[in-house]
Amino acid sequence: MKDSVFIFSPSYQTYQFHQDHPFNQLRVYVTYDLLNTVGAFEPGETIAPRIATEAELGLVHTGDYIKAVQLAGAGKLPAAESENYGLGTEDTPVFAGMHE
């Protein structure tokens, strides 16, 4: 097993907060493309991501927060509740599928 790997997938391009948000996924793709072009990766040093399990998410988030993100991503979290979790702000906008 390698000490470190670069986790990347073209599917990252589908995850976007909004056009002007600093987490623009084009930056991730451009970084990967540059590193790949200059031969920075050995075979096996890039791997595809996987979706975290509920248990893994629970290591860093409360169950209530995880549920709130799931509901927000499905368009089912009331705005008043969103505010309780810091969701629906400019820093953490709500968008479809945000839990995935």
C-alpha positions in Angstrom: 0.0 0.0 0.0 1.2 3.5 -0.9 1.8 6.1 1.8 -0.3 8.6 -0.2 -2.5 8.7 -3.3 -4.3 11.4 -5.3 -8.1 10.8 -5.1 -9.8 12.0 -8.3 -12.8 11.4 -10.5 -14.2 13.2 -13.5 -17.5 13.0 -11.6 -16.2 15.8 -9.3 -17.2 18.2 -12.2 -20.9 17.6 -11.3 -20.5 18.8 -7.7 -20.8 22.6 -7.6 -22.1 25.0 -5.0 -22.6 27.8 -7.4 -20.7 29.4 -10.2 -18.8 32.0 -8.1 -18.1 29.8 -5.1 -14.4 29.2 -4.3 -14.9 25.5 -4.4 -15.3 25.5 -8.2 -14.5 22.0 -9.2 -12.7 23.2 -12.4 -9.8 23.9 -10.1 -9.6 20.3 -9.0 -9.7 19.1 -12.6 -7.0 21.6 -13.7 -4.8 20.5 -10.8 -5.2 16.8 -11.7 -4.6 17.5 -15.4 -1.4 19.5 -14.7 0.0 16.8 -12.4 -0.9 14.1 -14.8 0.6 15.9 -17.8 4.0 16.4 -16.1 4.1 12.8 -15.1 3.7 13.3 -11.3 1.8 10.1 -10.8 3.2 6.6 -10.7 0.8 3.7 -11.5 -1.6 3.2 -8.7 -1.1 6.7 -7.2 -4.5 7.9 -8.4 -7.7 6.3 -7.2 -11.4 7.0 -7.5 -13.3 8.2 -4.5 -16.1 6.3 -2.8 -19.1 7.6 -0.9 -18.5 7.8 2.8 -20.6 5.5 5.0 -23.0 6.9 7.5 -20.7 5.6 10.2 -17.7 7.4 8.7 -19.7 10.6 8.4 -20.7 10.2 12.1 -17.1 10.3 13.1 -17.0 14.1 12.3 -20.7 15.1 12.1 -23.7 14.7 14.4 -26.6 12.5 13.2 -28.9 15.5 13.2 -26.5 17.4 10.9 -26.2 14.5 8.5 -30.0 14.2 8.4 -30.3 18.0 7.8 -27.9 17.8 4.9 -29.8 14.9 3.4 -33.1 16.7 3.7 -31.6 20.0 2.4 -30.2 18.2 -0.7 -33.6 16.8 -1.4 -35.3 20.2 -1.0 -37.1 19.1 2.1 -35.4 21.1 4.9 -37.3 24.3 6.0 -35.3 27.5 5.7 -35.6 28.1 9.5 -34.0 24.7 10.2 -31.3 25.3 7.6 -30.1 28.3 9.5 -29.7 26.1 12.7 -27.1 24.0 10.8 -25.4 26.9 8.8 -26.9 25.6 5.6 -28.3 27.9 2.9 -25.6 30.5 3.5 -23.1 31.8 1.0 -20.4 29.6 2.5 -22.6 26.5 2.5 -25.4 26.9 -0.1 -28.0 24.2 -0.4 -28.2 22.4 -3.7 -29.7 19.2 -5.1 -27.8 16.1 -4.2 -25.5 17.8 -1.7 -25.4 14.8 0.6 -24.1 12.5 -2.1 
